[in-house]
Amino acid sequence: MRVCVTGSIATDHLMTFPGKFSDSLVADKLDRVSLSFLVDDLDVRRGGVAANIAFGMAVLGLRPTLVGAVGQDFADYRSWLDRHGVDTASVKVSDVRHTARFVCTTDTEQCQIASFYPGAMSEAREIELGPIADRLGGVDLVLVGANDPEAMTRHTDECRFREIPFVADPSQQLAWLDGDGIKQLVDGAAYLFSNDYEAGLIEQKTGWTSDEVLHRVGVRVTTLGKDGARVEVKGEETVFVPCPPEELKADPTGVGDAFRAGFLAGLAWGLSHERCAQIGSLLATYVIETVGTQEYDLAQQHFLARFAGTYGAEAADEVGSNIRCPRP
C-alpha cells in the first residue's frame, strides 16, 4: 500500500516546567496574561506531524512517502529519516525560509503551552501530488495533516480530483480554521482523525452533529487520551480500544502522531480497524514514555509481548505476521 503523509515537518524545542501552570493563572486577569516560566531543561528534537507519522510507520517496517516543505537546514533531519526508512524524495526545500519550529513547555500535570513558527511550511501550498503519484506508480492513500492551510486545501482538492482516498487530520489547525474551511477538509474523507476535544470543535464550528460528521466520512477515529480510542463506521457497532499500561510517563508530545502511524500501518497490512487502533495505541504509549517524538526504540519481540499483554496472544500473532521492526 503506497501511503503519502502530508503535513508539517519541524524542529521541536521541548522544555519542562517543575510546577503547575494553573498556579500562576489569575482568573480575573486572564485578559492580561504576562508570564514567564523558569524551566528545568531544553531538548531539541525532530518533529512535525507529517514527519512523526512517517517515522512511526517506517519503524514498523513500512516505507511511507513524506510530503512537505522545509528549509536548507533540513539536511541532517533528512538523513535521519532516510536511515529509518522514510521516503523523503518528495520533500520541497525552500531557498529562503527555515524549517518550521515548535516550542513547547510541559508542566508536572502534563499541561502544555506552545508556539509554532511555520517558516518553510508556507511553501507546502506549491506542492502538487500528481508528480509524486507518477514517481511512485500511484498512491493508495494520502494523509492530509496539519500544515499550511492552503496546502491542506490543495492536497484535499487534488485527492478528490484524482480520486485518491484521503485521511482528514486537521488537528492543530482546527483552532485557526472556520467552519467552511473544516467542511472543505473533512467532507468525503475515507478517514477522519481527531482527539475528543477536536471532535467537539469540528462539530461546533461546522454546525454538523456527530451523526452528520460520520455520514460525511468513511471512518471516524477519535483518540480519548488515557481512555484509549473510538472507531466509528456508519451502520456498524462502535469499536473501543483501551490504552496499554505505561511503564513511565515522560512527555506527551507526539502521542497522537504515533497513534496515527500505527493505525495507518495496520491499514497498509489489511488489518481490521480494531487491530489498527490497537497498534496505534501501543505505539503512542512508547512515545509518551520517551522525551521527543522520534526517540523511541522499537524492538519487535518487546513490542509484540506488550501487545499480547494488553490485547491477547491471537491479536499479537496477527500483528506479528506483518510488523518488521529494525530490531528483533
C-alpha positions, 0 to 999 in steps of 0.5 A, spaced: 500 500 500 503 506 497 501 511 503 503 519 502 503 523 509 502 530 508 503 535 513 508 539 517 515 537 518 519 541 524 524 542 529 521 541 536 524 545 542 521 541 548 522 544 555 519 542 562 516 546 567 517 543 575 510 546 577 503 547 575 501 552 570 494 553 573 498 556 579 500 562 576 493 563 572 489 569 575 482 568 573 480 575 573 486 577 569 486 572 564 485 578 559 492 580 561 496 574 561 504 576 562 508 570 564 514 567 564 516 560 566 523 558 569 524 551 566 528 545 568 531 543 561 531 544 553 531 538 548 531 539 541 528 534 537 525 532 530 518 533 529 512 535 525 506 531 524 507 529 517 514 527 519 512 523 526 507 519 522 512 517 517 517 515 522 512 511 526 510 507 520 517 506 517 519 503 524 514 498 523 517 496 517 513 500 512 516 505 507 511 511 507 512 517 502 513 524 506 510 530 503 512 537 505 516 543 505 522 545 509 528 549 509 536 548 507 537 546 514 533 540 513 539 536 511 541 532 517 533 531 519 533 528 512 538 523 513 535 521 519 529 519 516 532 516 510 536 511 515 529 509 518 526 508 512 522 514 510 521 516 503 523 523 503 524 524 495 518 528 495 520 533 500 520 541 497 526 545 500 525 552 500 531 557 498 529 562 503 525 560 509 527 555 515 524 549 517 518 550 521 519 550 529 515 548 535 516 550 542 513 547 547 513 547 555 510 541 559 508 542 566 508 536 572 500 535 570 502 534 563 499 541 561 502 544 555 503 551 552 506 552 545 508 556 539 509 554 532 513 558 527 511 555 520 517 558 516 518 553 510 511 550 511 508 556 507 511 553 501 507 546 502 501 550 498 506 549 491 506 542 492 502 538 487 501 530 488 500 528 481 508 528 480 509 524 486 503 519 484 507 518 477 514 517 481 511 512 485 506 508 480 500 511 484 498 512 491 493 508 495 492 513 500 494 520 502 494 523 509 492 530 509 495 533 516 496 539 519 500 544 515 499 550 511 492 551 510 492 552 503 496 546 502 491 542 506 486 545 501 490 543 495 492 536 497 484 535 499 482 538 492 487 534 488 485 527 492 478 528 490 480 530 483 484 524 482 480 520 486 485 518 491 482 516 498 484 521 503 485 521 511 482 528 514 487 530 520 486 537 521 488 537 528 492 543 530 489 547 525 482 546 527 483 552 532 485 557 526 480 554 521 472 556 520 467 552 519 467 552 511 474 551 511 473 544 516 467 542 511 472 543 505 477 538 509 473 533 512 467 532 507 468 525 503 474 523 507 475 515 507 478 517 514 477 522 519 482 523 525 481 527 531 482 527 539 475 528 543 476 535 544 477 536 536 471 532 535 467 537 539 470 543 535 469 540 528 462 539 530 461 546 533 464 550 528 461 546 522 454 546 525 454 538 523 452 533 529 456 527 530 451 523 526 452 528 520 460 528 521 460 520 520 455 520 514 460 525 511 466 520 512 468 513 511 471 512 518 471 516 524 477 515 529 477 519 535 483 518 540 480 519 548 487 520 551 488 515 557 481 512 555 484 509 549 480 510 542 473 510 538 472 507 531 466 509 528 463 506 521 456 508 519 451 502 520 456 498 524 457 497 532 462 502 535 469 499 536 473 501 543 480 500 544 483 501 551 490 504 552 496 499 554 499 500 561 505 505 561 511 503 564 513 511 565 510 517 563 515 522 560 512 527 555 506 527 551 508 530 545 507 526 539 502 521 542 497 522 537 502 522 531 504 515 533 497 513 534 496 515 527 502 511 524 500 505 527 493 505 525 495 507 518 500 501 518 495 496 520 491 499 514 497 498 509 497 490 512 489 489 511 488 489 518 481 490 521 480 497 524 480 494 531 487 491 530 489 498 527 487 502 533 490 497 537 497 498 534 496 505 534 495 505 541 501 501 543 505 505 539 503 512 542 504 509 549 512 508 547 512 515 545 509 518 551 514 514 555 520 517 551 522 525 551 521 527 543 517 524 538 522 520 534 526 517 540 523 511 541 526 504 540 522 499 537 524 492 538 519 487 535 519 481 540 518 487 546 513 490 542 509 484 540 509 481 548 506 488 550 501 487 545 499 480 547 499 483 554 494 488 553 490 485 547 491 477 547 496 472 544 491 471 537 491 479 536 499 479 537 500 473 532 496 477 527 500 483 528 506 479 528 505 476 521 506 483 518 510 488 523 518 488 521 521 492 526 529 494 525 530 490 531 528 483 533 
